[in-house]
Amino acid sequence: MSLSAAMGLTPKQRAAWKESAAGVVVDMKRLTGENIGRPRMDIDVFMVKHPDTFNLMLQAMIAMQDDPSAVGYFQVAGIHGWPRNGWNFVPQTGWEPSSQSTWEHNPKTYKDRFGGYCAHGVHVFGPWHRPYLSLMEQTLWRHMYTIAESYTDPDTSERYLDAVKEFRLPYFDYFRPRGGEVTFPGVRDGKTTTSPYDFRLPDIFMEEKVTLNLAPDNHPDSVWNPLYTYSFQHRRAGQLKHKDKTDFARLGYNVDNTVRCPEKRSDIAHSARRISNRLNQNREDRCAMLLSLVKDKIYSKWTTIASDAKLTRGDFTHKTREMVRGGGSLEDIHNAYHGHIGGDGAMGHPGFAAFDPVFWFHHCNIDRYFALWQGANPDEWFPEPDPTDPDAVKESQKNLLPFFKVRAKGDDKGRVATDADTKYWNSDDVRSTSALGYYYDDFNKIVDREGDKPGDGVRRYVTEKYRWAARVPNDPTIRPPPEDMKPINDKVRALHFFKDPHWAPDVEFPESGLMFSNSVSLAPLVPVTQKIDPAFDREWYVDSEVQRAAANGPFTIFFFLALPENTIADHPSKYASSPYLAGTHKIFASLREGCDNCAQAEAAGKLSVSTTPITSLLLQYRDLQDNELESLRPEHVKPFLEKYLRWRVLFQGSSEPKDPRQVPDLVVGVSAKVYHDDGEPTYEDYPEVVEAIKSKASAVPDSAV
């Protein structure tokens, strides 16, 4: 992909191209030559609106996956974790600028550990991923432009060059339905439940092959889908060297290609049914949690929602070990969906997640939630540094390594000549998405009204967009989606990318699971009710905190509501598909040997904090005949939880649950968000439940519980 091929660019665009090719993250407007950014949109909507652009994007992804350079897929994905070497000659020095006057080639090592650029469990989690996504976005754009120019027919080439202008990285909206009625694990119908809408992974991620109109002759041909998996190319320079292959194999991961939700980590194929079950089973509660993050005052502070981390020692602001109400965060939702999509596959481990192509579209959606939260809380940002420390640097002004904003001229081997001329993006730089040349299509639809306070328009928009899909006390019925959220899978499947009508070889879905079903009878969409039903006046949560480094890697706390006659699961590998699963707390941590940030978190005693919604399963139990749960009032839910709430801790890759009493700093609590006819919701804790359920956490086999 040479600059000389990009003949139609202006001198300013060619300058931006050259910087981008060297690994500098540029404002996309500089590349495109436009004065305004373009919107990112949901991947299904993007395919239907801009099929030519999507056709180019898939070809560009194939080209990028074949590129062994620093801006090839393997090296860019490796920034997130493995391989164990530096990216683009950027030393890993924490978040502080280097004190060296010159930089030599320096692997990202810290003493005997691989240092890495990890930004999980820290307040820069959201800002750090913005230039990361933009690096992928701009690299795909350059490939797309080159491919568009390579079509031999001038009119066809011109058409595709126009299509390139529409490109921004699409997002995967977890709460947009992809089809009609679907059945998944639950208790409503014995061991299953049925929803009028299917929230599975978009179909394009589950097709092994796609049909593309390929350059240079625009001839349709069937090719391996670059969004289905990433295949590690062992013989290609720079990809999965022996030491990295050994690490993958030692941890039990497939060393040939990325896999989602495998039965075993060494499996070579996705389990579409497992992915669908997890996304549908957890969707309603996670949707309600998003509504809370954007709307509730308890989540209106940046320091609350930015990260899932909390300190137990070395942090003077933390005075007790009591549970902190409102333990949800953007990172907590992010962690959950890494688990739902990846399971024991690559997406479930921060060291390998970015190799799975779905990673970029998942993270684009998290960045979108970040942007919506910012719109609802426009004045919230990082706290000021300690005024008594003259050397303190504001966290939002620290470098987001390894993302160049300006790169000094180096020698012919690409080494940086002087750090004085090199600048990196920081959080203040990317506070607005416009700095990187994009925005989210949601913001075209947000309308401020007379008398609105800052953020009211965004909060109103998010409520109207998603409240139909989650039962909450002031709107307790699943309703038809708004017009712009109705499934469009019939239009998606009609596109040339899909060579046949089948979704995936290991799954059979009824037609209503693939198309929007007009036969579904639901309550109409009406204004939010103000009168709260006393029998359903609160949402319920299990709060948990645990040492991030407890497993020296990722792990999950599973929360179940199982009656005495029920076996939670036949085997721990089936915890995530148990009909009695109420929710999960996914700890998305890497190995201390491979991540300096994770090692420092362990030394500091950093915790991962989560608020896990469990309301949807409680509602299923409430609706059963001869149930023990009369309502969602405390006088009914508390004894129900005391009798039936259980939890299991499963380290990723382990076949046996860990005794919760042996998991460092694990604390579990119960809380609820209480709705009122007038005014803001309030939150209540129920410490009396905690002591009663402690005995439920054990390492004995499920059948004996």
C-alpha positions, 0 to 999 in steps of 0.5 A, a space after each residue: 500500500 504505497 503512497 505513490 498509488 494514492 494519486 487523487 489525494 491533495 498534498 495535505 492528505 498525502 502528508 497525513 497518509 505518510 504519517 499514518 503509514 508510519 504509525 502516527 494516529 491522525 485526525 481522519 479529516 486530514 486523511 479524507 480532506 473533509 472539514 467535518 467528521 463522518 458518523 460511526 454506525 451499527 454494523 448492520 445499518 452500515 452494511 445496508 446503507 453503504 454496501 460498496 463501502 463495506 465491500 471495500 472494508 472487508 477487502 482492506 481487512 484481508 490486506 491488513 491481516 496479510 501485512 507484517 509491518 508495524 501497521 499490519 493487523 498482527 502488530 496493531 492487535 498486539 498492542 493490546 497484549 501479546 506478542 511480547 515485544 514493543 510496538 513501533 519502537 515505543 518503549 513501555 514506561 508507564 504513563 509518564 514521558 521517558 526521561 531518555 534523550 534518545 530512544 533505541 529499539 527497546 522491547 516493552 520490558 519491565 525488569 523481568 516482566 513484559 511491560 506492555 501498554 495495558 490500560 485496564 483497571 485505570 481511569 484512562 481505560 476509555 481515552 486510551 482505546 480511542 486512538 487505538 480504534 482510530 489507528 485501526 480505522 485510519 489504516 483500513 481507510 488507507 487500504 480501502 482507498 488503494 483498493 478503490 483506485 485499483 479497479 480497472 474500469 474508471 467509472 467503477 473506481 470512481 464509484 468506490 472512491 466515493 464509497 471510501 468517503 463514507 467509511 468510519 469503523 462500525 460498532 456492534 450495538 449489543 442491544 439492537 435486535 438482529 431477528 425475531 423470536 428466540 429461545 435461550 436458557 432460563 426458568 420460564 419454560 422449565 429450563 428455557 425462556 423465550 424472547 420476542 427479539 434475538 440479540 445474537 451476534 450480527 450474522 456477518 461475524 459468523 459467516 466463514 465465507 463471504 462474497 465480495 466484488 473484488 478488485 481489479 475487475 469487480 468480479 464477485 468471488 467467495 473468500 474467507 471472511 476476515 471478520 470470522 476469525 484471524 489466522 496466525 500466519 506462522 511463516 510470515 515475518 513478525 507473526 507469532 514467533 516461537 516464544 509467543 506460540 509457546 505462551 499461547 500453547 502453555 495457556 491452552 489457546 488455539 495457536 492457529 486461529 481465534 475462536 469464540 466461546 469454544 467448549 475447550 480453548 484448543 477448539 478450532 471453531 466458534 460455538 454459535 449457539 453458546 454465543 447466542 445464548 450468552 448474549 440473549 440471556 444477559 442482554 436485558 439486565 445489561 441494557 438496564 445497567 446502561 440506562 442507569 449509567 447514563 441517567 442516574 446521579 450515582 453514576 454521574 461522576 467520571 471517577 465512578 464510571 471510568 474504571 472497574 478498579 478500586 484500591 484497598 491500600 495506598 488509597 487514602 480516600 478508601 476508608 472502609 471495606 464496606 461495599 460501595 453502592 453503584 459499582 457499575 462502570 463502562 469498563 464493567 460492561 466492557 468486561 462482561 461482553 468480552 466474556 459473553 462473546 469470547 468465553 474461554 476463547 481469545 476475546 476472553 483474555 486481554 492478552 489475546 482479545 484484539 486478534 479476534 476481529 470482533 474486538 474492534 466493533 465491540 470496543 467501538 460500541 464501548 467508545 460509543 457508550 463513553 461518548 453518550 455518557 460524556 454527552 449526559 455529563 459534559 462537565 465531568 472529567 479527570 480530577 485535578 492532581 494533588 495541589 500539595 505535590 508540585 511535581 504532580 501531573 494531571 492524569 488526563 495529560 499523561 501519555 497514552 502510549 504507544 499512540 503517536 500524535 507527532 513522530 520525530 524523524 528517525 533513521 532508515 530503520 525507523 528508530 526515533 531520533 529524539 523524544 523532544 520532537 515526539 508527542 503522544 496523544 493524551 486523554 485531554 486530546 481525545 476528550 472529544 471524538 471530533 479530534 480524531 475525525 468521527 462521531 456517533 450517528 446517535 448524535 444526529 438524532 439528539 434534540 435539546 428542548 427549551 428548558 433542558 439542563 446540560 445532558 437532558 437531551 442525551 438522557 432522553 434519547 438513550 431512554 427512548 432508544 433502549 427502554 423498550 428492551 428492558 423491564 424496569 419499574 417505571 416501564 415494566 413491559 418489553 415493547 416493540 422497538 422504535 422504528 430505527 431499531 427494528 431488526 433489518 436482518 432480511 435486508 442484511 441477508 439479501 446483500 451479496 456478502 452472504 452466499 447462502 441463507 444459513 447463519 452458521 453450520 452448527 446452529 438451526 434457527 427458525 425463520 423468525 429467528 432470522 427475520 423481523 417477525 410481525 406476528 409478535 404481539 407486544 404492548 405499544 410503545 408509550 410514554 414512561 409511566 409515572 405510577 410505580 407498581 409497589 410489587 415491582 418498585 426496584 431493580 436488584 443487584 449482586 455487588 462484588 469486589 475481588 482482587 484483580 490479580 487473584 487468578 494471575 489472569 482473567 476469571 469470572 464470578 458466576 451468580 446463580 438463583 437455583 432452587 434446591 432440586 436444581 443442579 446449577 450445571 453438569 460441569 463448570 464449563 456449562 456455568 455460562 449457559 445454566 438456566 439458573 445463571 443470574 449474572 456474572 462479574 468478569 475480571 478482565 486481567 492479564 498475567 503479571 508476567 506479561 503486563 506491568 500494569 497488572 503486576 503494579 495493580 497486584 502490588 497496590 492491592 487493586 480490586 475489581 468492582 462490579 454491580 451485577 443486575 439480577 432483575 430479569 431472572 427474579 422476574 422469571 421466577 415471579 411469573 412462574 406458577 406456584 412460585 416462592 417469589 410473590 413480588 420484587 419487594 424486599 420482604 419477598 426477595 430477601 428471603 428468596 436470595 438467602 435461600 437460593 443465591 449461590 456463586 462460583 469462581 472460575 479461573 479462565 481455563 480451569 475445569 474446577 471452581 475455586 473455593 470463594 473463601 480462598 479468593 483474595 479480597 472477595 466480598 459479595 453484597 446485595 443492593 437495589 435501585 428503588 424507583 419513586 413516583 417523583 424524583 430520582 431513584 435511590 439505592 439501598 443495601 441489604 447487609 442482613 442478606 450477606 451473612 445469610 448467603 455466605 455459606 452458599 459459596 463453597 467448592 463442593 460439587 453442585 449436585 451436593 449443594 
